[in-house]
Amino acid sequence: MIYMDNAATTKTAPEVVEAMLPYFTENYGNASTIYSLGSASKKAINESRRTIADILGAKPEEIYFTAGGSEADNWALKATAEAYRGKGKHIITSRIEHHAILHTCKYLEKQGFEVTYLDVDQDGLVKLEELKAAIRPDTILISIMFANNEIGTIEPIAEIGAIAKEHDILFHTDAVQAFGQIPINVDELHIDMLSASGHKFNGPKGTGFLYIRTGVKIASFIHGGAQERNRRAGTENVPGIVGLGAAAARAAKTMNERMEKETKVRDHLIGRIEAEIPYCRLNGHRTKRLPGNVNFSFLFIEGESMLIMLDMKGICGSSGSACTSGSLDPSHVLLAIGLKHEEAHGSLRLSLSEENTIEEADTVVEELKKIVARLRDMSPLYEDFVKKGK
Ligand SMILES: *Cc1c(COP(=O)(O)O)cnc(C)c1O
């Protein structure tokens, strides 16, 4: 099998599983108790918190564990809206956010908030002039993703952070695709809140965190016990938090090496596909791009058919994002960068890990060439196009 769908989820690293196991078996204590079995859990949780804080240049007490990226995104937006509604009811985000942000914004609109959805350019970059123009006296929050999950474009986060700071507006970033993959420092980038998810960087599913800068007033999202400094109730998922910390430590330690390896395979794939498959288009920015992201549209092709045929060859990729497959709507991200519906339908995302090799990339290109040719042979649109061309 060739697995190239790491933007959907990653394999839990063996050392992460190893680190978690004792917290299912011998160290099962509730971290809120006072006997030593419980203190062992508390200590492990605090170690994970410190590891993650150090990676971000944050303080441990600014890291709040959640049950994943979607929860962190929901919390950041809903609780900020509630806490700052006295100051204003305007939120700025982009058209290419993950649904965890976009659907939360839709919900907030129903609650009386106003949301501006910024356009992006043809590479998927937020336009800074448009951001500045969208700011109003009642803007309370800017939420822009660090890197896009479909097309891999890395947003100008430092510039956005500076603009937010200059206008005294809170800045949240959904860094689920970026944390553990590329360097992030919350102070240098003026980030007030940041969401991340364990299963996107070789940690366990159902784990994540929200970084909340000291001084940001946001209320509890899950009400109940006093866990997570009274801000996120519920008995801690100790094995999950330990796994999240172990995955973060691993990601930080191996980041440079992984970035270099993935970028090589990525650029090899992009180069060969562009050179050898006609009528394709690279989606996303060519260089301001996640090391592991490849996204192409192939004209006259249905993305789903391509995926099924790749799967028959043991190759896992994605068309649009996993969350939208099953629906017939084309990806909102691809439409936002200006693709026509038929171009958006014919898209393929290959997202790499450090385990993918140049040889695997070559196999994928060879199979893809055959698949694209076969599907085009069956396409009446392609036939018309070829006839007209002649
Ligand atoms: C995967 C993803 C999420 C959701 O994270 P979960 O942990 O799966 O809830 C949010 N935002 C982005 C950009 C993602 O890629």
Ligand as a Chemical Component Dictionary entry (heavy atoms), coordinates in Angstrom:
data_LIG
# 
_chem_comp.id                   LIG 
_chem_comp.type                 NON-POLYMER 
_chem_comp.pdbx_formal_charge   0 
_chem_comp.three_letter_code    LIG 
# 
loop_
_chem_comp_atom.comp_id 
_chem_comp_atom.atom_id 
_chem_comp_atom.alt_atom_id 
_chem_comp_atom.type_symbol 
_chem_comp_atom.charge 
_chem_comp_atom.model_Cartn_x 
_chem_comp_atom.model_Cartn_y 
_chem_comp_atom.model_Cartn_z 
_chem_comp_atom.pdbx_ordinal 
LIG C1 C1 C 0 -8.424  17.847 10.412 1  
LIG C2 C2 C 0 -8.655  19.307 10.537 2  
LIG C3 C3 C 0 -9.495  19.831 11.531 3  
LIG C4 C4 C 0 -10.301 18.941 12.449 4  
LIG O1 O1 O 0 -9.500  18.290 13.383 5  
LIG P1 P1 P 0 -10.096 16.980 14.142 6  
LIG O2 O2 O 0 -9.080  16.663 15.170 7  
LIG O3 O3 O 0 -10.207 15.925 13.098 8  
LIG O4 O4 O 0 -11.395 17.387 14.726 9  
LIG C5 C5 C 0 -9.635  21.192 11.626 10 
LIG N1 N1 N 0 -8.967  22.015 10.803 11 
LIG C6 C6 C 0 -8.136  21.564 9.841  12 
LIG C7 C7 C 0 -7.406  22.530 8.973  13 
LIG C8 C8 C 0 -7.958  20.199 9.666  14 
LIG O5 O5 O 0 -7.153  19.747 8.703  15 
# 
loop_
_chem_comp_bond.comp_id 
_chem_comp_bond.atom_id_1 
_chem_comp_bond.atom_id_2 
_chem_comp_bond.value_order 
_chem_comp_bond.pdbx_ordinal 
LIG C1 C2 SING 1  
LIG C2 C3 SING 2  
LIG C2 C8 DOUB 3  
LIG C3 C4 SING 4  
LIG C3 C5 DOUB 5  
LIG C4 O1 SING 6  
LIG O1 P1 SING 7  
LIG P1 O2 DOUB 8  
LIG P1 O3 SING 9  
LIG P1 O4 SING 10 
LIG C5 N1 SING 11 
LIG N1 C6 DOUB 12 
LIG C6 C7 SING 13 
LIG C6 C8 SING 14 
LIG C8 O5 SING 15 
# 
